[in-house]
Amino acid sequence: MSEITFDEFLKVDVRVGTVLRAEPYPEARKPAIKLWIDFGDEIGEKKTSAQITAYYHPETLVGRQVMAVVNFPPRQIGKFMSEVLVLGMPDENGEVVLVGPDHNVPIGGRLH
């Protein structure tokens, strides 16, 4: 793994947001869920799809705080335009476990 400088790290804008809406995404190549996330007044609402179906169901995601990279360019995922990258870690089987604060924090807060 190559080292990066602190200035390079600061280029990655990781923010906390609250899931407003979540829907199954059956048209995706791999099972996924579409998410609409509120990142507060500065960034607003952004959407994404995430391959998180092993542990999460759309109805249980609404209201949950998640971390996401918000400064990637939009990316077409099938028929859906993804605007942010929700962050997660693989478990021992490679299934994604979402990353988020362990206490509620103000939405839009930046990771530092």
Secondary structure as GFF3:
##gff-version 3
##sequence-region A 1 112
A	DSSP	alpha_helix	6	10	.	.	.	ID=ss1
A	DSSP	beta_strand	14	24	.	.	.	ID=ss2
A	DSSP	beta_strand	33	38	.	.	.	ID=ss3
A	DSSP	beta_strand	45	50	.	.	.	ID=ss4
A	DSSP	alpha_helix	58	61	.	.	.	ID=ss5
A	DSSP	beta_strand	65	69	.	.	.	ID=ss6
A	DSSP	beta_strand	75	77	.	.	.	ID=ss7
A	DSSP	beta_strand	80	82	.	.	.	ID=ss8
A	DSSP	beta_strand	85	86	.	.	.	ID=ss9
A	DSSP	beta_strand	88	90	.	.	.	ID=ss10
A	DSSP	beta_strand	96	98	.	.	.	ID=ss11
###
